[in-house]
Amino acid sequence: MNSISLSGIYNSINLETWEKIGPILVIIAVVIFIIALVENSRIPFDDPNTHLELTMIHEVMVLDHGGVDFAFILYSGALKIWIFISLLAGILIPLDTGFAGLNVILYFFTMIFLSIMIGIIESFMARLLLIKVTRVVIGVLALSVLTLIFQLR
């Protein structure tokens, strides 16, 4: 992986890459998954102490818009989570079968699986306190730096 562009990185991920740096890719996948949950304010990382105040501020901004504008706001949130899990799917399923239809089917099954995982995590985990959220984010940052150090050595 000598490229810093997303297309170069994802084109270089294959089964041989998984054999060489599989543990690093697993850590990167976990980091991207946690970042997706944090960035999209999914349940485990929602702060219960300021939930009411932040919800009121956010809902006022959302409720000021109606119709098409409101649809764009909701669509942007869905698009953000879709982009994150698409990046994650590109790491987890590095297979190029040679058949475009089969690649698309594998991609969609991976997206469905990751969406179900997000739903399961939201269903079974309680909200974390703000102090714990910052610890998790710092831990994710440390994991990211650790994978960078392992990759550069």
N, CA and C atoms as an extended XYZ file, in Angstrom:
459
Properties=species:S:1:pos:R:3:atomname:S:1:resname:S:1:resid:I:1 pbc="F F F"
N         0.845       -1.178        0.000 N   MET     1
C         0.000        0.000        0.000 CA  MET     1
C         0.887        1.237        0.000 C   MET     1
N         1.236        1.705       -1.152 N   ASN     2
C         2.098        2.872       -1.279 CA  ASN     2
C         1.338        4.114       -1.691 C   ASN     2
N         0.052        4.093       -1.635 N   SER     3
C        -0.758        5.214       -2.075 CA  SER     3
C        -1.459        5.843       -0.881 C   SER     3
N        -1.757        7.135       -0.991 N   ILE     4
C        -2.524        7.792        0.057 CA  ILE     4
C        -3.921        8.164       -0.419 C   ILE     4
N        -4.254        7.830       -1.662 N   SER     5
C        -5.615        8.074       -2.139 CA  SER     5
C        -6.485        6.870       -1.793 C   SER     5
N        -7.779        7.107       -1.582 N   LEU     6
C        -8.667        6.014       -1.215 CA  LEU     6
C        -8.742        4.955       -2.304 C   LEU     6
N        -8.788        5.382       -3.550 N   SER     7
C        -8.874        4.386       -4.623 CA  SER     7
C        -7.607        3.535       -4.683 C   SER     7
N        -6.456        4.137       -4.470 N   GLY     8
C        -5.211        3.377       -4.456 CA  GLY     8
C        -5.139        2.411       -3.290 C   GLY     8
N        -5.608        2.855       -2.135 N   ILE     9
C        -5.590        1.995       -0.951 CA  ILE     9
C        -6.527        0.813       -1.138 C   ILE     9
N        -7.755        1.090       -1.578 N   TYR    10
C        -8.735        0.009       -1.709 CA  TYR    10
C        -8.429       -0.922       -2.872 C   TYR    10
N        -7.776       -0.426       -3.908 N   ASN    11
C        -7.378       -1.312       -5.002 CA  ASN    11
C        -6.240       -2.240       -4.599 C   ASN    11
N        -5.450       -1.835       -3.603 N   SER    12
C        -4.328       -2.678       -3.187 CA  SER    12
C        -4.717       -3.694       -2.116 C   SER    12
N        -5.939       -3.606       -1.578 N   ILE    13
C        -6.369       -4.579       -0.569 CA  ILE    13
C        -6.893       -5.818       -1.289 C   ILE    13
N        -6.211       -6.931       -1.069 N   ASN    14
C        -6.626       -8.211       -1.634 CA  ASN    14
C        -6.285       -9.301       -0.623 C   ASN    14
N        -6.436      -10.553       -1.026 N   LEU    15
C        -6.158      -11.649       -0.093 CA  LEU    15
C        -4.699      -11.681        0.337 C   LEU    15
N        -3.789      -11.314       -0.558 N   GLU    16
C        -2.367      -11.274       -0.213 CA  GLU    16
C        -2.100      -10.199        0.842 C   GLU    16
N        -2.775       -9.074        0.717 N   THR    17
C        -2.641       -8.008        1.711 CA  THR    17
C        -3.152       -8.483        3.062 C   THR    17
N        -4.273       -9.211        3.061 N   TRP    18
C        -4.810       -9.738        4.312 CA  TRP    18
C        -3.842      -10.735        4.946 C   TRP    18
N        -3.118      -11.492        4.133 N   GLU    19
C        -2.143      -12.434        4.686 CA  GLU    19
C        -0.959      -11.704        5.314 C   GLU    19
N        -0.537      -10.596        4.704 N   LYS    20
C         0.628       -9.856        5.201 CA  LYS    20
C         0.291       -9.012        6.425 C   LYS    20
N        -0.750       -8.210        6.320 N   ILE    21
C        -1.055       -7.241        7.386 CA  ILE    21
C        -2.490       -7.389        7.875 C   ILE    21
N        -2.953       -8.626        8.001 N   GLY    22
C        -4.318       -8.893        8.450 CA  GLY    22
C        -4.671       -8.271        9.797 C   GLY    22
N        -3.816       -8.430       10.832 N   PRO    23
C        -4.148       -7.824       12.127 CA  PRO    23
C        -4.278       -6.298       12.061 C   PRO    23
N        -3.457       -5.666       11.242 N   ILE    24
C        -3.553       -4.210       11.092 CA  ILE    24
C        -4.879       -3.840       10.442 C   ILE    24
N        -5.301       -4.605        9.438 N   LEU    25
C        -6.576       -4.322        8.779 CA  LEU    25
C        -7.756       -4.553        9.715 C   LEU    25
N        -7.649       -5.542       10.597 N   VAL    26
C        -8.714       -5.772       11.577 CA  VAL    26
C        -8.819       -4.584       12.522 C   VAL    26
N        -7.681       -4.092       12.994 N   ILE    27
C        -7.689       -2.925       13.880 CA  ILE    27
C        -8.254       -1.710       13.154 C   ILE    27
N        -7.874       -1.518       11.901 N   ILE    28
C        -8.408       -0.401       11.122 CA  ILE    28
C        -9.914       -0.535       10.955 C   ILE    28
N       -10.396       -1.758       10.727 N   ALA    29
C       -11.835       -1.977       10.584 CA  ALA    29
C       -12.573       -1.647       11.876 C   ALA    29
N       -12.012       -2.051       13.013 N   VAL    30
C       -12.629       -1.727       14.306 CA  VAL    30
C       -12.645       -0.220       14.521 C   VAL    30
N       -11.547        0.447       14.192 N   VAL    31
C       -11.464        1.903       14.345 CA  VAL    31
C       -12.514        2.596       13.478 C   VAL    31
N       -12.641        2.184       12.228 N   ILE    32
C       -13.630        2.811       11.342 CA  ILE    32
C       -15.042        2.547       11.846 C   ILE    32
N       -15.300        1.348       12.365 N   PHE    33
C       -16.632        1.033       12.889 CA  PHE    33
C       -16.974        1.910       14.088 C   PHE    33
N       -16.029        2.064       15.007 N   ILE    34
C       -16.277        2.903       16.187 CA  ILE    34
C       -16.420        4.363       15.780 C   ILE    34
N       -15.597        4.822       14.847 N   ILE    35
C       -15.715        6.200       14.369 CA  ILE    35
C       -17.072        6.421       13.714 C   ILE    35
N       -17.564        5.431       12.986 N   ALA    36
C       -18.887        5.551       12.367 CA  ALA    36
C       -19.967        5.720       13.425 C   ALA    36
N       -19.869        4.964       14.510 N   LEU    37
C       -20.855        5.093       15.581 CA  LEU    37
C       -20.746        6.438       16.285 C   LEU    37
N       -19.521        6.879       16.550 N   VAL    38
C       -19.324        8.157       17.246 CA  VAL    38
C       -19.758        9.325       16.371 C   VAL    38
N       -19.328        9.330       15.125 N   GLU    39
C       -19.603       10.448       14.230 CA  GLU    39
C       -21.090       10.606       13.951 C   GLU    39
N       -21.812        9.504       13.940 N   ASN    40
C       -23.233        9.561       13.646 CA  ASN    40
C       -24.086        9.585       14.907 C   ASN    40
N       -23.450        9.755       16.062 N   SER    41
C       -24.136        9.855       17.356 CA  SER    41
C       -25.095        8.697       17.572 C   SER    41
N       -24.619        7.503       17.328 N   ARG    42
C       -25.441        6.334       17.567 CA  ARG    42
C       -25.467        6.079       19.063 C   ARG    42
N       -26.372        5.254       19.526 N   ILE    43
C       -26.723        5.125       20.933 CA  ILE    43
C       -25.554        4.962       21.908 C   ILE    43
N       -24.596        4.092       21.733 N   PRO    44
C       -23.604        3.968       22.810 CA  PRO    44
C       -22.825        5.253       23.074 C   PRO    44
N       -22.720        6.122       22.089 N   PHE    45
C       -21.896        7.312       22.235 CA  PHE    45
C       -22.711        8.583       22.366 C   PHE    45
N       -23.974        8.452       22.667 N   ASP    46
C       -24.830        9.605       22.872 CA  ASP    46
C       -24.723        9.999       24.339 C   ASP    46
N       -24.491       11.269       24.634 N   ASP    47
C       -24.290       11.716       26.008 CA  ASP    47
C       -25.636       11.924       26.696 C   ASP    47
N       -25.946       11.139       27.744 N   PRO    48
C       -27.239       11.296       28.404 CA  PRO    48
C       -27.350       12.574       29.231 C   PRO    48
N       -26.217       13.143       29.680 N   ASN    49
C       -26.291       14.351       30.503 CA  ASN    49
C       -26.758       15.555       29.711 C   ASN    49
N       -26.290       15.705       28.511 N   THR    50
C       -26.665       16.865       27.704 CA  THR    50
C       -27.622       16.484       26.587 C   THR    50
N       -28.196       15.300       26.703 N   HIS    51
C       -29.044       14.815       25.626 CA  HIS    51
C       -30.223       15.749       25.368 C   HIS    51
N       -30.882       16.172       26.427 N   LEU    52
C       -32.070       17.006       26.258 CA  LEU    52
C       -31.725       18.354       25.643 C   LEU    52
N       -30.664       18.992       26.146 N   GLU    53
C       -30.295       20.301       25.618 CA  GLU    53
C       -29.833       20.209       24.169 C   GLU    53
N       -28.969       19.249       23.878 N   LEU    54
C       -28.485       19.106       22.507 CA  LEU    54
C       -29.599       18.694       21.562 C   LEU    54
N       -30.494       17.848       22.053 N   THR    55
C       -31.614       17.442       21.211 CA  THR    55
C       -32.494       18.635       20.890 C   THR    55
N       -32.720       19.490       21.885 N   MET    56
C       -33.562       20.668       21.635 CA  MET    56
C       -32.905       21.587       20.610 C   MET    56
N       -31.602       21.808       20.725 N   ILE    57
C       -30.906       22.672       19.765 CA  ILE    57
C       -30.941       22.051       18.376 C   ILE    57
N       -30.664       20.758       18.302 N   HIS    58
C       -30.659       20.082       17.000 CA  HIS    58
C       -32.051       20.045       16.396 C   HIS    58
N       -33.058       19.740       17.216 N   GLU    59
C       -34.416       19.643       16.679 CA  GLU    59
C       -34.931       20.993       16.202 C   GLU    59
N       -34.541       22.083       16.864 N   VAL    60
C       -34.959       23.408       16.392 CA  VAL    60
C       -34.361       23.676       15.019 C   VAL    60
N       -33.082       23.319       14.840 N   MET    61
C       -32.466       23.511       13.525 CA  MET    61
C       -33.159       22.652       12.476 C   MET    61
N       -33.521       21.433       12.852 N   VAL    62
C       -34.173       20.537       11.899 CA  VAL    62
C       -35.605       20.976       11.636 C   VAL    62
N       -36.319       21.377       12.697 N   LEU    63
C       -37.727       21.744       12.539 CA  LEU    63
C       -37.911       23.079       11.836 C   LEU    63
N       -36.865       23.884       11.759 N   ASP    64
C       -36.960       25.125       10.990 CA  ASP    64
C       -37.091       24.843        9.505 C   ASP    64
N       -36.773       23.641        9.117 N   HIS    65
C       -36.857       23.258        7.714 CA  HIS    65
C       -38.024       22.298        7.535 C   HIS    65
N       -38.628       22.342        6.405 N   GLY    66
C       -39.729       21.432        6.120 CA  GLY    66
C       -39.663       20.977        4.681 C   GLY    66
N       -40.402       19.945        4.389 N   GLY    67
C       -40.490       19.458        3.025 CA  GLY    67
C       -39.167       18.946        2.495 C   GLY    67
N       -38.760       19.500        1.372 N   VAL    68
C       -37.544       19.045        0.687 CA  VAL    68
C       -36.301       19.324        1.524 C   VAL    68
N       -36.241       20.473        2.187 N   ASP    69
C       -35.079       20.792        3.026 CA  ASP    69
C       -34.937       19.790        4.169 C   ASP    69
N       -36.064       19.423        4.779 N   PHE    70
C       -36.046       18.437        5.856 CA  PHE    70
C       -35.585       17.078        5.329 C   PHE    70
N       -36.021       16.736        4.138 N   ALA    71
C       -35.596       15.475        3.522 CA  ALA    71
C       -34.091       15.473        3.274 C   ALA    71
N       -33.545       16.614        2.850 N   PHE    72
C       -32.098       16.690        2.629 CA  PHE    72
C       -31.326       16.532        3.934 C   PHE    72
N       -31.846       17.080        5.026 N   ILE    73
C       -31.184       16.936        6.324 CA  ILE    73
C       -31.169       15.468        6.747 C   ILE    73
N       -32.298       14.801        6.620 N   LEU    74
C       -32.356       13.384        6.972 CA  LEU    74
C       -31.491       12.538        6.035 C   LEU    74
N       -31.496       12.884        4.769 N   TYR    75
C       -30.700       12.148        3.787 CA  TYR    75
C       -29.205       12.302        4.058 C   TYR    75
N       -28.789       13.484        4.500 N   SER    76
C       -27.363       13.692        4.779 CA  SER    76
C       -26.891       12.806        5.928 C   SER    76
N       -27.738       12.615        6.942 N   GLY    77
C       -27.373       11.716        8.033 CA  GLY    77
C       -27.264       10.273        7.575 C   GLY    77
N       -28.209        9.853        6.734 N   ALA    78
C       -28.164        8.486        6.206 CA  ALA    78
C       -26.963        8.297        5.285 C   ALA    78
N       -26.654        9.316        4.502 N   LEU    79
C       -25.517        9.235        3.587 CA  LEU    79
C       -24.198        9.142        4.347 C   LEU    79
N       -24.118        9.845        5.473 N   LYS    80
C       -22.888        9.816        6.265 CA  LYS    80
C       -22.624        8.414        6.817 C   LYS    80
N       -23.646        7.771        7.372 N   ILE    81
C       -23.435        6.419        7.897 CA  ILE    81
C       -23.176        5.440        6.759 C   ILE    81
N       -23.812        5.643        5.604 N   TRP    82
C       -23.585        4.768        4.451 CA  TRP    82
C       -22.140        4.869        3.967 C   TRP    82
N       -21.587        6.075        3.945 N   ILE    83
C       -20.195        6.250        3.509 CA  ILE    83
C       -19.237        5.541        4.462 C   ILE    83
N       -19.474        5.679        5.764 N   PHE    84
C       -18.593        5.020        6.728 CA  PHE    84
C       -18.642        3.504        6.591 C   PHE    84
N       -19.846        2.931        6.483 N   ILE    85
C       -19.882        1.471        6.401 CA  ILE    85
C       -19.466        0.982        5.017 C   ILE    85
N       -19.540        1.837        3.996 N   SER    86
C       -18.987        1.464        2.688 CA  SER    86
C       -17.466        1.381        2.752 C   SER    86
N       -16.848        2.333        3.448 N   LEU    87
C       -15.395        2.268        3.644 CA  LEU    87
C       -15.012        0.997        4.399 C   LEU    87
N       -15.804        0.674        5.404 N   LEU    88
C       -15.547       -0.530        6.183 CA  LEU    88
C       -15.750       -1.787        5.340 C   LEU    88
N       -16.771       -1.797        4.506 N   ALA    89
C       -17.027       -2.955        3.639 CA  ALA    89
C       -15.889       -3.153        2.646 C   ALA    89
N       -15.304       -2.069        2.177 N   GLY    90
C       -14.176       -2.179        1.253 CA  GLY    90
C       -12.955       -2.815        1.882 C   GLY    90
N       -12.814       -2.664        3.187 N   ILE    91
C       -11.696       -3.296        3.891 CA  ILE    91
C       -12.013       -4.755        4.200 C   ILE    91
N       -13.234       -5.023        4.632 N   LEU    92
C       -13.582       -6.373        5.062 CA  LEU    92
C       -13.742       -7.356        3.912 C   LEU    92
N       -14.224       -6.897        2.776 N   ILE    93
C       -14.442       -7.778        1.625 CA  ILE    93
C       -13.508       -7.337        0.502 C   ILE    93
N       -12.279       -7.831        0.498 N   PRO    94
C       -11.324       -7.393       -0.523 CA  PRO    94
C       -11.369       -8.226       -1.800 C   PRO    94
N       -12.380       -9.058       -1.936 N   LEU    95
C       -12.408       -9.997       -3.051 CA  LEU    95
C       -12.863       -9.329       -4.337 C   LEU    95
N       -12.152       -9.622       -5.406 N   ASP    96
C       -12.600       -9.259       -6.743 CA  ASP    96
C       -12.843      -10.567       -7.472 C   ASP    96
N       -14.101      -10.934       -7.599 N   THR    97
C       -14.444      -12.245       -8.148 CA  THR    97
C       -14.290      -12.308       -9.655 C   THR    97
N       -14.199      -11.172      -10.301 N   GLY    98
C       -14.141      -11.152      -11.752 CA  GLY    98
C       -15.505      -10.963      -12.385 C   GLY    98
N       -16.541      -11.092      -11.575 N   PHE    99
C       -17.908      -10.881      -12.037 CA  PHE    99
C       -18.484       -9.678      -11.306 C   PHE    99
N       -18.854       -8.644      -12.042 N   ALA   100
C       -19.342       -7.408      -11.424 CA  ALA   100
C       -20.607       -7.658      -10.611 C   ALA   100
N       -21.484       -8.506      -11.107 N   GLY   101
C       -22.730       -8.790      -10.390 CA  GLY   101
C       -22.478       -9.441       -9.045 C   GLY   101
N       -21.550      -10.387       -9.006 N   LEU   102
C       -21.222      -11.057       -7.749 CA  LEU   102
C       -20.535      -10.098       -6.779 C   LEU   102
N       -19.693       -9.209       -7.287 N   ASN   103
C       -19.063       -8.193       -6.434 CA  ASN   103
C       -20.115       -7.297       -5.795 C   ASN   103
N       -21.123       -6.896       -6.568 N   VAL   104
C       -22.195       -6.042       -6.045 CA  VAL   104
C       -22.998       -6.787       -4.986 C   VAL   104
N       -23.283       -8.055       -5.234 N   ILE   105
C       -24.039       -8.847       -4.256 CA  ILE   105
C       -23.245       -8.993       -2.956 C   ILE   105
N       -21.947       -9.282       -3.049 N   LEU   106
C       -21.103       -9.365       -1.850 CA  LEU   106
C       -21.078       -8.043       -1.095 C   LEU   106
N       -21.000       -6.933       -1.833 N   TYR   107
C       -20.992       -5.608       -1.218 CA  TYR   107
C       -22.298       -5.366       -0.463 C   TYR   107
N       -23.430       -5.666       -1.094 N   PHE   108
C       -24.709       -5.413       -0.439 CA  PHE   108
C       -24.916       -6.313        0.772 C   PHE   108
N       -24.483       -7.574        0.700 N   PHE   109
C       -24.590       -8.440        1.869 CA  PHE   109
C       -23.699       -7.941        3.004 C   PHE   109
N       -22.531       -7.424        2.673 N   THR   110
C       -21.660       -6.848        3.696 CA  THR   110
C       -22.300       -5.611        4.314 C   THR   110
N       -22.907       -4.769        3.488 N   MET   111
C       -23.585       -3.573        4.004 CA  MET   111
C       -24.751       -3.956        4.915 C   MET   111
N       -25.514       -4.966        4.520 N   ILE   112
C       -26.629       -5.424        5.350 CA  ILE   112
C       -26.105       -5.974        6.670 C   ILE   112
N       -25.042       -6.765        6.620 N   PHE   113
C       -24.451       -7.322        7.837 CA  PHE   113
C       -23.977       -6.216        8.778 C   PHE   113
N       -23.276       -5.210        8.239 N   LEU   114
C       -22.783       -4.117        9.083 CA  LEU   114
C       -23.934       -3.292        9.645 C   LEU   114
N       -24.991       -3.100        8.878 N   SER   115
C       -26.165       -2.379        9.373 CA  SER   115
C       -26.828       -3.146       10.511 C   SER   115
N       -26.907       -4.461       10.373 N   ILE   116
C       -27.469       -5.286       11.446 CA  ILE   116
C       -26.584       -5.210       12.685 C   ILE   116
N       -25.262       -5.200       12.500 N   MET   117
C       -24.352       -5.075       13.644 CA  MET   117
C       -24.565       -3.755       14.382 C   MET   117
N       -24.754       -2.672       13.635 N   ILE   118
C       -25.024       -1.377       14.267 CA  ILE   118
C       -26.333       -1.443       15.041 C   ILE   118
N       -27.346       -2.061       14.465 N   GLY   119
C       -28.626       -2.209       15.154 CA  GLY   119
C       -28.516       -3.042       16.414 C   GLY   119
N       -27.736       -4.116       16.369 N   ILE   120
C       -27.548       -4.961       17.550 CA  ILE   120
C       -26.820       -4.190       18.644 C   ILE   120
N       -25.789       -3.455       18.272 N   ILE   121
C       -25.053       -2.667       19.267 CA  ILE   121
C       -25.962       -1.621       19.893 C   ILE   121
N       -26.781       -0.944       19.081 N   GLU   122
C       -27.699        0.052       19.622 CA  GLU   122
C       -28.742       -0.583       20.531 C   GLU   122
N       -29.140       -1.811       20.247 N   SER   123
C       -30.183       -2.467       21.032 CA  SER   123
C       -29.678       -2.966       22.377 C   SER   123
N       -28.443       -3.435       22.424 N   PHE   124
C       -27.960       -4.099       23.624 CA  PHE   124
C       -27.018       -3.269       24.485 C   PHE   124
N       -26.527       -2.155       23.989 N   MET   125
C       -25.616       -1.343       24.795 CA  MET   125
C       -26.344       -0.135       25.357 C   MET   125
N       -25.992        0.216       26.569 N   ALA   126
C       -26.527        1.430       27.169 CA  ALA   126
C       -25.683        2.618       26.719 C   ALA   126
N       -26.226        3.794       26.925 N   ARG   127
C       -25.472        5.003       26.575 CA  ARG   127
C       -24.271        5.144       27.503 C   ARG   127
N       -23.191        5.618       26.931 N   LEU   128
C       -21.979        5.846       27.715 CA  LEU   128
C       -21.970        7.274       28.233 C   LEU   128
N       -21.389        7.462       29.404 N   LEU   129
C       -21.232        8.814       29.927 CA  LEU   129
C       -20.219        9.569       29.076 C   LEU   129
N       -20.284       10.903       29.135 N   LEU   130
C       -19.403       11.725       28.314 CA  LEU   130
C       -17.934       11.434       28.607 C   LEU   130
N       -17.604       11.180       29.872 N   ILE   131
C       -16.221       10.872       30.233 CA  ILE   131
C       -15.777        9.586       29.536 C   ILE   131
N       -16.655        8.593       29.495 N   LYS   132
C       -16.306        7.331       28.839 CA  LYS   132
C       -16.241        7.489       27.327 C   LYS   132
N       -17.070        8.370       26.768 N   VAL   133
C       -17.029        8.609       25.322 CA  VAL   133
C       -15.679        9.188       24.934 C   VAL   133
N       -15.192       10.150       25.703 N   THR   134
C       -13.887       10.731       25.385 CA  THR   134
C       -12.778        9.698       25.535 C   THR   134
N       -12.904        8.805       26.513 N   ARG   135
C       -11.903        7.746       26.667 CA  ARG   135
C       -11.914        6.805       25.468 C   ARG   135
N       -13.100        6.483       24.986 N   VAL   136
C       -13.197        5.606       23.813 CA  VAL   136
C       -12.591        6.287       22.594 C   VAL   136
N       -12.878        7.573       22.414 N   VAL   137
C       -12.331        8.302       21.266 CA  VAL   137
C       -10.809        8.391       21.360 C   VAL   137
N       -10.284        8.629       22.553 N   ILE   138
C        -8.831        8.650       22.738 CA  ILE   138
C        -8.244        7.261       22.475 C   ILE   138
N        -8.936        6.212       22.909 N   GLY   139
C        -8.486        4.853       22.628 CA  GLY   139
C        -8.469        4.540       21.142 C   GLY   139
N        -9.481        5.016       20.424 N   VAL   140
C        -9.527        4.822       18.973 CA  VAL   140
C        -8.380        5.574       18.307 C   VAL   140
N        -8.099        6.782       18.781 N   LEU   141
C        -6.970        7.542       18.250 CA  LEU   141
C        -5.657        6.806       18.512 C   LEU   141
N        -5.517        6.239       19.714 N   ALA   142
C        -4.304        5.485       20.037 CA  ALA   142
C        -4.172        4.245       19.151 C   ALA   142
N        -5.280        3.560       18.906 N   LEU   143
C        -5.238        2.407       17.999 CA  LEU   143
C        -4.838        2.818       16.590 C   LEU   143
N        -5.338        3.962       16.146 N   SER   144
C        -4.983        4.453       14.811 CA  SER   144
C        -3.494        4.752       14.714 C   SER   144
N        -2.956        5.411       15.720 N   VAL   145
C        -1.525        5.724       15.727 CA  VAL   145
C        -0.704        4.438       15.812 C   VAL   145
N        -1.175        3.483       16.599 N   LEU   146
C        -0.479        2.204       16.723 CA  LEU   146
C        -0.429        1.466       15.386 C   LEU   146
N        -1.528        1.451       14.658 N   THR   147
C        -1.520        0.794       13.345 CA  THR   147
C        -0.611        1.525       12.368 C   THR   147
N        -0.566        2.849       12.462 N   LEU   148
C         0.339        3.612       11.605 CA  LEU   148
C         1.790        3.269       11.910 C   LEU   148
N         2.126        3.170       13.192 N   ILE   149
C         3.496        2.819       13.584 CA  ILE   149
C         3.855        1.418       13.092 C   ILE   149
N         2.930        0.460       13.263 N   PHE   150
C         3.200       -0.904       12.789 CA  PHE   150
C         3.359       -0.962       11.281 C   PHE   150
N         2.579       -0.174       10.560 N   GLN   151
C         2.655       -0.190        9.103 CA  GLN   151
C         3.939        0.474        8.604 C   GLN   151
N         4.419        1.507        9.290 N   LEU   152
C         5.602        2.235        8.842 CA  LEU   152
C         6.911        1.539        9.192 C   LEU   152
N         6.892        0.604       10.113 N   ARG   153
C         8.150       -0.059       10.501 CA  ARG   153
C         8.619       -1.045        9.492 C   ARG   153
